[in-house]
Amino acid sequence: MGGRPGIAELILVLAVLLLLFGAKRLPELARALGRSLSEFRKGREEGEKSTGPEHVAPDAESKDSGSPDVRSNNAAPDGS
């Protein structure tokens, strides 16, 4: 559950697409989707190349440092 779609789900999606768009337009839609995914991947790769190592995500830095999480303060307040 919750993972990749199974064979039954893929057949159902294909049947719905066939009903909505017809057999003649499905190859055209598949080509357009493939081109869009290709352009997205190219843009993502170019973005990763242009940012370089100086743009590391803040979460990655804190996990690699091995320091404890400072935000969680479970100490009792003074004077209670």
N, C-alpha and C positions, 0 to 999 in steps of 0.2 A: 504494500500500500504506500502511496505517496511517492513512488519512484518514477521510473520511466513508464510511458504508456505501453500497454500490451498490444497484442495483435488485434484483439477485438476492438479496442479503442481506436487504433489506426484505421481499421476497416470502416468503422462508423464515421470517422472524420472524413475519409475519402468519399464515402457515399454521400455525405451531406454536401461536400464541395462539388461533387458531380451533379447533384440536384440543383444547387444554387447557380453554378456557372456553366454547366453543360460540358460535354466532352471536347468541344472545339476550343474552348478558352482555357482549359486546365493546363496544357503544355505552355501556353503563353504566360500564365500566372506563375508556373513553376520556374520558368526562365527568369522572370522579373524578380522572384524571390531569391533565386541563386545569385543574380547580379547584385542585389541589395546586400546580401550576406557577405559577398566578396568585397564590396566597397567598404562595408563596416569593418571587416577584418583588416583591410589595408589601412584604413584610418586609425584604427586602434594600434596597429604595429608602428605606424609613423609617429603617433603620439607617444608611445613608450620609448621610441628611439630619441625623440626630441627632448624629452624631460630629463633623461639621464639619471645617474645615481643620486644627485643632490636633492631630488624630489621624492623622498621616501615617505610613505604614509606614516603618520604619527603613531598609529597602533603597532606597526611593525617595529618601530624604534623602541617602544616601551616593552614589548614582549621579548626582544632580543637582549635588553640590558640586564635582565635578571634581578632588577630591584623590586622590592615589594610595592604593592599598590598603595599609594599614599592617600588616596581618596577615601578608603574605608577606615573610618575612625570609630572603633567600638569602645573606646575608653569612657568611663563614667565621668560626667561633668564634676568639676570641683565645687565644694560647698553645698552639696545636696544632702 
